[in-house]
Amino acid sequence: VCIHRVRSCSSIRFIKSKYVCVFDKSALKFSHQQRLFRTSAVSCGQIVQFKLSDIGEGITEVTVKEWYIKEGDSVSQFDSICEVQSDKASVTITSRYDGVIRKLHYSIDDIAFVGKPLVDIEIDASKGVAPEEDVVETPPMSHEEHTHQEIKGHKTLATPAVRRLAMENNIKLSEVVGTGKDNRILKEDILNYLAKQTGAILPPSPKAEIVPPLRKTETVPAAPKDKARKIPVPISRPIAFSGKDKTESVTGFQKAMVKTMSAALKIPHFGYCDEIDLTQLVQLREELKPLAELRGVKLSFMPFFIKAASLGLLQYPILNASLDENCQNVTYKASHNIGVAMDTEQGLIVPNVKNVQVCSVFDIAVELNRLQSLGSAGQLGTSDLTGGTFTLSNIGTIGGTYAKPVILPPEVAIGALGKIQILPRFNGKGEVFKAQIMNVSWSADHRIIDGATMARFSNLWKSYLENPASMLLDLK
């Protein structure tokens, strides 16, 4: 028998043949039949259209930012398929099936819609298919493709954030022992491996995300001696003078800003400004910075600002509330989820530190380090960007002194922090001394907050920062 092509599904079928000679029917019944066709016959699978499921927050469309697989790759359950970005956060989509990728429905930067097919995955027909998925016909896999999938070998289980962390630190994932489900490599595994290599001291808190200290070969650039004379350097970007107007669609975080700021215009804002003498806080931070660095954490002024705000919110809970759309009910939030505005390449994002009322200054610093790392990499999740109850925006990192911050609905108050300046001030004896001065600008919802309440809160927050030791009396 000379057969050009053979396909095998539930039964043997001859699809195309060039030469078929007369043969005895019993030839298909003898015991070596399976051995004859095993090398080229592959069971016909089913293709499942894996649809983009609802990722919450009313999101209906996302932008595909990166594919972690390609057509022909084998995937297992919980393997990362792609990274998508909505107008609120970046989300990693994982597989629900074990199978082979047959088709990618979108390219990079395409808009994917919730409920529409994302990829086609060929699965084993004997394992069945989830009832809510669509099954389409699939051509059988060739012998070469089948062999390629068998040779591909075991795939290391790790999220894109973990892979990026390993790549940035020149760590091979094959050398790291995973402690997660199915030996999945977690971020803690990478950090523990890195700590053994660098000799870093890990923080005692199990939830702490560690920023490893610099290696000996790395050097820290010296800060300019005179910050006042530092001249801003323009960002070098290639400028294209095409002579034509260019139109771009509003997407991603910019789209979220349009929606949020449009809603914020409905809020009657009022402002309040004051200046804070941070001389004692600057000294305290300088003393605590080496201790924090030993634990692998960068300590900035922001954790103190956030904790002082939380202590103030305990006394003035109306600033940690929300007002419904009909302006009939005020909800006082139990948790102090304080947001921190960050300037990233993707635009302005405002992740928040959860439950600040039960966190220490060091806990807040650890969480800020984690949020800043994820924000710079564009890997912040929806949980990090939602649920905020109060916001602080540090414009001083760029160089601003005063601002008129806009409230982020459904919050009712926000503060903008200016840069710290060395300025002359008078003490109680009329003597001039050098002071570390920072300006703060508050905005509040005048429908439920009056100016006196905002002033009293600001004075309390100011007292905590000007006398950091007083915070110890109210810390829990």
C-alpha positions as CSV (number, residue, x, y, z in Angstrom):
1,V,0.0,0.0,0.0
2,C,1.4,3.4,-1.0
3,I,-0.4,6.2,0.8
4,H,0.5,9.9,0.3
5,R,-1.3,11.4,3.3
6,V,-3.0,9.8,6.3
7,R,-5.2,11.5,8.8
8,S,-6.5,9.8,12.0
9,C,-9.3,11.0,14.2
10,S,-11.9,8.6,15.7
11,S,-11.2,6.3,12.8
12,I,-8.6,6.0,10.1
13,R,-9.5,8.1,7.0
14,F,-7.6,8.2,3.7
15,I,-7.7,11.9,2.6
16,K,-5.5,11.9,-0.5
17,S,-3.8,9.0,-2.3
18,K,-1.8,8.8,-5.4
19,Y,-1.2,5.0,-5.5
20,V,-3.5,2.5,-4.0
21,C,-2.8,-1.2,-4.8
22,V,-5.0,-4.1,-4.3
23,F,-4.5,-5.5,-0.8
24,D,-6.1,-7.9,1.6
25,K,-8.6,-6.3,4.0
26,S,-7.2,-8.4,6.8
27,A,-4.0,-6.2,6.7
28,L,-5.8,-3.6,8.7
29,K,-6.7,-6.0,11.4
30,F,-3.4,-7.6,12.3
31,S,-1.8,-6.7,15.6
32,H,0.8,-4.4,14.2
33,Q,-1.7,-1.9,12.7
34,Q,-1.1,0.8,15.3
35,R,2.6,0.5,15.0
36,L,2.4,1.2,11.3
37,F,0.6,4.6,11.7
38,R,1.8,5.8,15.1
39,T,4.6,8.0,13.7
40,S,2.4,10.1,11.6
41,A,-1.1,9.9,13.1
42,V,-2.0,12.5,15.7
43,S,-5.3,12.7,17.5
44,C,-7.5,15.5,16.3
45,G,-8.0,18.1,19.1
46,Q,-10.6,20.8,19.6
47,I,-9.9,24.5,19.4
48,V,-11.3,26.7,22.2
49,Q,-11.8,30.4,21.6
50,F,-10.4,31.8,24.8
51,K,-12.3,35.0,25.3
52,L,-11.2,38.1,27.2
53,S,-13.2,38.0,30.4
54,D,-14.5,40.9,32.4
55,I,-11.6,42.3,34.5
56,G,-13.9,44.5,36.6
57,E,-14.3,48.2,37.2
58,G,-16.7,48.5,34.2
59,I,-13.8,48.0,31.7
60,T,-15.0,47.1,28.2
61,E,-11.9,47.4,26.1
62,V,-8.1,47.1,26.7
63,T,-4.9,47.6,24.7
64,V,-2.7,44.6,24.0
65,K,0.8,45.7,25.2
66,E,2.8,42.5,25.0
67,W,2.4,38.8,24.0
68,Y,4.2,36.2,26.1
69,I,3.4,33.4,23.6
70,K,3.2,32.9,19.9
71,E,1.3,30.6,17.6
72,G,2.5,27.0,18.1
73,D,3.5,27.4,21.7
74,S,2.3,25.0,24.4
75,V,0.7,26.5,27.4
76,S,-0.6,25.2,30.7
77,Q,-3.2,26.5,33.1
78,F,-2.1,29.8,34.8
79,D,0.6,30.4,32.2
80,S,0.9,34.1,31.2
81,I,-0.6,34.8,27.7
82,C,-0.4,38.5,27.3
83,E,-0.3,41.8,29.1
84,V,-3.2,44.2,28.5
85,Q,-3.6,47.8,29.6
86,S,-7.0,49.4,30.4
87,D,-7.6,53.0,31.3
88,K,-7.1,52.0,34.9
89,A,-4.3,49.5,35.2
90,S,-2.1,46.9,33.5
91,V,-3.4,43.3,33.8
92,T,-1.7,40.0,32.9
93,I,-4.0,37.5,31.3
94,T,-3.4,33.8,32.1
95,S,-4.5,30.6,30.4
96,R,-7.4,28.5,31.6
97,Y,-6.4,25.5,29.6
98,D,-3.6,23.1,28.8
99,G,-3.0,23.1,25.1
100,V,-1.3,24.6,22.0
101,I,-1.8,28.2,20.8
102,R,-3.3,28.1,17.3
103,K,-4.2,31.8,16.6
104,L,-3.6,35.2,18.1
105,H,-6.6,37.5,17.4
106,Y,-4.8,40.8,18.1
107,S,-1.4,42.4,17.4
108,I,0.6,44.7,19.7
109,D,-1.3,48.0,20.5
110,D,-4.6,46.6,19.1
111,I,-7.8,47.2,21.0
112,A,-9.2,44.0,22.5
113,F,-12.8,43.9,23.6
114,V,-14.2,42.1,26.6
115,G,-16.2,39.0,25.6
116,K,-14.4,38.7,22.2
117,P,-11.9,35.9,21.4
118,L,-8.3,36.6,22.5
119,V,-6.5,33.5,21.3
120,D,-7.5,30.0,19.9
121,I,-6.1,27.2,22.0
122,E,-6.1,23.6,20.8
123,I,-6.9,21.2,23.7
124,D,-7.2,17.5,24.1
125,A,-10.7,16.5,22.9
126,S,-10.9,13.7,25.6
127,K,-10.7,16.3,28.4
128,G,-13.8,18.2,27.3
129,V,-14.4,21.9,26.9
130,A,-15.9,24.4,29.3
131,P,-19.6,24.9,28.3
132,E,-19.3,28.7,27.9
133,E,-16.5,28.5,25.3
134,D,-16.9,28.1,21.5
135,V,-15.3,25.1,19.8
136,V,-14.3,25.4,16.2
137,E,-12.9,22.9,13.8
138,T,-9.1,22.5,13.5
139,P,-6.9,20.9,10.9
140,P,-4.8,18.1,12.3
141,M,-1.2,18.9,13.4
142,S,1.6,17.7,11.2
143,H,4.2,15.3,12.4
144,E,6.8,18.0,12.5
145,E,4.7,20.3,14.6
146,H,3.8,17.4,17.0
147,T,7.5,16.5,17.4
148,H,8.4,20.2,18.0
149,Q,5.9,20.4,20.9
150,E,7.3,17.2,22.4
151,I,10.9,18.4,22.3
152,K,10.1,21.9,23.6
153,G,10.4,20.6,27.2
154,H,9.3,21.9,30.6
155,K,8.4,25.6,30.8
156,T,9.4,27.6,33.9
157,L,6.4,29.0,35.7
158,A,6.8,32.7,36.6
159,T,4.8,35.9,36.1
160,P,6.1,38.6,33.7
161,A,7.0,40.9,36.7
162,V,9.1,38.1,38.1
163,R,10.8,37.4,34.8
164,R,11.5,41.1,34.4
165,L,13.0,41.3,37.9
166,A,15.2,38.3,37.1
167,M,16.3,39.8,33.8
168,E,17.2,43.2,35.4
169,N,19.4,41.4,38.0
170,N,21.0,38.9,35.5
171,I,19.5,35.9,37.2
172,K,18.6,32.7,35.4
173,L,15.2,31.3,36.4
174,S,16.5,27.8,36.0
175,E,18.8,28.4,39.0
176,V,16.0,29.6,41.3
177,V,13.9,27.2,43.3
178,G,10.3,28.1,43.1
179,T,8.1,27.9,46.3
180,G,4.7,28.6,44.6
181,K,2.1,26.3,43.2
182,D,3.6,23.7,40.8
183,N,7.1,25.1,41.6
184,R,6.1,28.5,40.3
185,I,8.8,31.1,41.0
186,L,7.6,34.0,43.1
187,K,9.1,37.4,43.5
188,E,10.2,36.4,47.1
189,D,12.2,33.6,45.5
190,I,14.1,36.0,43.3
191,L,14.7,38.4,46.2
192,N,15.9,35.6,48.5
193,Y,18.2,34.3,45.7
194,L,19.5,37.8,45.2
195,A,20.0,38.4,48.9
196,K,22.2,35.3,49.1
197,Q,24.3,36.6,46.3
198,T,24.7,40.2,47.7
199,G,24.5,39.5,51.4
200,A,21.5,41.8,51.9
201,I,19.6,41.7,55.2
202,L,15.9,40.9,54.5
203,P,13.2,42.9,56.4
204,P,11.4,41.0,59.1
205,S,7.9,41.7,57.7
206,P,6.8,38.8,55.4
207,K,4.9,41.1,53.1
208,A,7.8,43.5,52.6
209,E,9.0,43.9,49.0
210,I,12.7,44.4,49.1
211,V,14.8,46.7,47.0
212,P,18.2,45.1,47.1
213,P,21.2,47.3,48.0
214,L,23.7,48.3,45.3
215,R,26.4,45.9,44.4
216,K,30.0,46.8,45.2
217,T,30.7,47.4,41.5
218,E,27.9,49.9,41.3
219,T,28.4,53.5,42.4
220,V,25.9,56.1,43.4
221,P,26.3,59.4,41.5
222,A,27.2,62.2,43.8
223,A,24.5,64.7,44.5
224,P,25.2,68.3,43.5
225,K,26.5,70.4,46.3
226,D,24.3,73.4,45.5
227,K,20.8,72.2,44.6
228,A,19.7,75.8,44.2
229,R,22.0,76.3,41.2
230,K,20.9,73.1,39.5
231,I,19.8,73.9,36.0
232,P,17.0,71.8,34.5
233,V,18.2,69.7,31.6
234,P,15.7,69.4,28.7
235,I,14.7,65.8,27.8
236,S,16.5,64.8,24.7
237,R,13.9,63.4,22.3
238,P,14.1,63.1,18.5
239,I,12.1,66.0,17.0
240,A,10.4,65.3,13.7
241,F,9.4,68.3,11.7
242,S,7.0,66.7,9.2
243,G,5.0,69.9,8.6
244,K,1.7,67.9,9.1
245,D,-0.7,67.7,11.9
246,K,-0.9,64.4,13.7
247,T,-4.0,63.0,15.4
248,E,-3.9,60.2,18.0
249,S,-6.7,58.5,19.9
250,V,-7.0,59.0,23.6
251,T,-6.2,55.7,25.2
252,G,-4.9,54.1,28.4
253,F,-4.3,56.2,31.5
254,Q,-4.9,59.4,29.5
255,K,-8.4,58.2,28.8
256,A,-8.9,57.6,32.5
257,M,-7.7,61.1,33.2
258,V,-10.3,62.6,30.8
259,K,-13.1,60.6,32.5
260,T,-12.0,61.4,36.0
261,M,-11.3,65.1,35.5
262,S,-14.6,65.5,33.7
263,A,-16.4,64.2,36.8
264,A,-14.2,66.3,39.1
265,L,-15.5,69.5,37.4
266,K,-18.8,68.9,39.1
267,I,-17.2,69.3,42.5
268,P,-17.1,72.8,44.0
269,H,-13.4,73.1,45.1
270,F,-11.9,75.4,47.7
271,G,-8.2,75.8,48.5
272,Y,-6.1,76.2,51.6
273,C,-2.4,76.7,51.7
274,D,0.2,76.7,54.5
275,E,4.0,76.3,55.0
276,I,5.6,73.6,57.2
277,D,9.0,73.8,59.0
278,L,10.5,70.3,58.4
279,T,13.8,71.0,60.1
280,Q,13.3,68.4,62.8
281,L,11.9,65.8,60.4
282,V,14.9,66.3,58.0
283,Q,17.2,65.4,60.9
284,L,15.1,62.4,62.0
285,R,15.1,61.0,58.4
286,E,18.8,61.3,58.1
287,E,19.2,59.2,61.3
288,L,16.7,56.6,60.1
289,K,17.9,56.3,56.5
290,P,20.9,53.9,57.2
291,L,18.6,51.6,59.3
292,A,16.1,51.4,56.4
293,E,18.8,50.8,53.9
294,L,20.1,47.8,56.0
295,R,16.6,46.3,55.5
296,G,16.7,47.0,51.8
297,V,14.2,49.9,51.8
298,K,14.6,53.4,50.6
299,L,13.2,55.9,53.2
300,S,11.8,59.2,51.8
301,F,9.8,61.9,53.4
302,M,6.6,60.6,51.9
303,P,5.9,57.8,54.5
304,F,6.0,60.5,57.2
305,F,3.6,62.7,55.3
306,I,1.2,59.8,54.7
307,K,1.3,58.6,58.3
308,A,0.7,62.1,59.7
309,A,-2.2,62.5,57.3
310,S,-3.7,59.2,58.6
311,L,-3.4,60.4,62.2
312,G,-5.1,63.6,61.2
313,L,-7.9,61.7,59.5
314,L,-8.7,59.9,62.7
315,Q,-9.6,63.2,64.2
316,Y,-11.4,64.6,61.1
317,P,-13.0,61.5,59.4
318,I,-15.1,63.8,57.1
319,L,-12.0,64.2,55.0
320,N,-11.8,60.4,54.5
321,A,-15.4,60.1,53.3
322,S,-17.3,60.1,50.0
323,L,-20.5,61.7,48.8
324,D,-23.1,59.8,46.6
325,E,-24.1,61.1,43.2
326,N,-27.4,62.5,44.5
327,C,-25.6,64.3,47.4
328,Q,-27.9,62.6,49.9
329,N,-25.6,60.3,51.8
330,V,-22.0,60.6,53.2
331,T,-20.0,57.4,53.6
332,Y,-17.2,57.6,56.2
333,K,-14.5,55.2,55.1
334,A,-13.1,52.9,57.8
335,S,-9.8,52.3,56.0
336,H,-7.2,55.0,55.2
337,N,-6.2,54.1,51.6
338,I,-4.0,57.1,50.9
339,G,-3.1,57.6,47.3
340,V,0.2,58.9,46.0
341,A,0.3,60.6,42.6
342,M,3.1,59.4,40.4
343,D,4.5,60.7,37.2
344,T,5.3,57.8,34.8
345,E,6.0,57.3,31.1
346,Q,2.4,56.1,30.8
347,G,1.0,59.3,32.4
348,L,-0.2,60.3,35.8
349,I,-1.2,57.4,38.0
350,V,-2.4,57.3,41.6
351,P,-1.8,54.0,43.4
352,N,-2.7,53.9,47.1
353,V,-1.3,52.5,50.2
354,K,-3.9,50.4,51.9
355,N,-4.9,50.6,55.6
356,V,-2.4,53.2,56.6
357,Q,-4.1,53.5,59.9
358,V,-2.6,50.2,61.0
359,C,0.8,50.6,59.3
360,S,4.0,51.9,60.7
361,V,6.2,54.4,58.9
362,F,8.5,51.6,57.8
363,D,5.5,49.5,56.5
364,I,4.4,52.5,54.4
365,A,8.0,52.9,53.1
366,V,8.1,49.3,52.0
367,E,4.7,49.5,50.2
368,L,5.8,52.8,48.5
369,N,8.9,51.1,47.2
370,R,6.8,48.3,45.7
371,L,4.3,50.7,44.1
372,Q,7.1,52.9,42.7
373,S,8.9,49.9,41.2
374,L,5.7,48.6,39.6
375,G,4.6,52.0,38.4
376,S,7.9,52.6,36.7
377,A,7.6,49.2,34.9
378,G,3.9,49.8,34.1
379,Q,2.9,46.7,36.1
380,L,0.5,48.2,38.6
381,G,-2.6,46.1,39.1
382,T,-6.2,47.2,39.4
383,S,-6.2,46.6,43.2
384,D,-3.3,49.1,43.6
385,L,-5.0,51.8,41.6
386,T,-8.6,51.6,43.1
387,G,-10.1,52.0,46.5
388,G,-8.4,55.3,47.4
389,T,-9.9,57.4,50.1
390,F,-7.5,60.4,50.3
391,T,-4.7,61.6,48.1
392,L,-1.3,63.4,48.4
393,S,0.5,64.7,45.4
394,N,4.2,65.4,45.7
395,I,4.9,68.1,43.1
396,G,8.1,69.0,44.9
397,T,10.0,66.1,43.3
398,I,9.7,68.1,40.0
399,G,10.3,71.5,41.5
400,G,7.0,73.0,42.2
401,T,6.1,75.1,45.3
402,Y,2.4,75.7,45.1
403,A,-0.4,73.9,43.2
404,K,-4.2,73.8,42.9
405,P,-4.8,70.0,43.1
406,V,-8.0,68.6,41.6
407,I,-10.0,66.2,43.8
408,L,-10.2,62.5,42.5
409,P,-13.9,61.4,42.8
410,P,-15.3,59.9,44.9
411,E,-12.8,61.3,47.3
412,V,-13.4,64.7,49.0
413,A,-9.9,66.1,49.7
414,I,-6.4,66.1,48.2
415,G,-3.1,67.7,49.1
416,A,-0.2,68.9,46.9
417,L,3.3,69.0,48.5
418,G,5.9,71.5,47.3
419,K,9.6,71.2,47.3
420,I,11.6,71.6,50.5
421,Q,13.6,74.9,50.5
422,I,16.2,76.3,52.9
423,L,14.8,79.7,53.9
424,P,15.5,82.2,56.8
425,R,12.9,82.3,59.5
426,F,12.6,83.9,63.0
427,N,12.5,81.9,66.2
428,G,10.6,83.0,69.4
429,K,13.5,85.2,70.4
430,G,13.5,87.1,67.2
431,E,16.7,85.4,66.0
432,V,17.1,84.4,62.4
433,F,17.8,80.7,61.8
434,K,18.0,78.4,58.8
435,A,14.8,76.4,58.3
436,Q,13.7,73.6,56.0
437,I,10.4,74.9,54.6
438,M,7.8,73.1,52.5
439,N,4.5,74.5,51.2
440,V,1.3,72.5,51.1
441,S,-1.8,73.2,49.1
442,W,-5.1,71.6,50.0
443,S,-8.3,71.2,47.9
444,A,-11.6,70.0,49.5
445,D,-15.2,69.4,48.4
446,H,-17.0,72.5,49.7
447,R,-20.4,70.7,49.6
448,I,-19.5,68.8,52.8
449,I,-16.3,70.3,54.1
450,D,-15.9,73.9,55.3
451,G,-12.8,75.9,55.5
452,A,-12.4,75.7,59.3
453,T,-12.4,71.9,59.2
454,M,-9.7,71.9,56.5
455,A,-7.6,74.4,58.4
456,R,-7.8,72.4,61.7
457,F,-6.8,69.2,59.9
458,S,-3.9,71.0,58.2
459,N,-2.7,72.4,61.5
460,L,-2.8,69.0,63.1
461,W,-0.9,67.4,60.2
462,K,1.6,70.3,60.4
463,S,2.2,69.8,64.1
464,Y,3.0,66.1,63.6
465,L,5.6,66.9,60.9
466,E,7.2,69.9,62.7
467,N,7.4,67.8,65.9
468,P,7.9,64.2,64.7
469,A,8.2,62.9,68.3
470,S,4.6,63.8,68.9
471,M,3.6,61.2,66.4
472,L,4.7,58.5,68.9
473,L,1.9,59.4,71.3
474,D,-0.8,58.5,68.7
475,L,0.9,55.5,66.9
476,K,-0.8,52.2,67.4
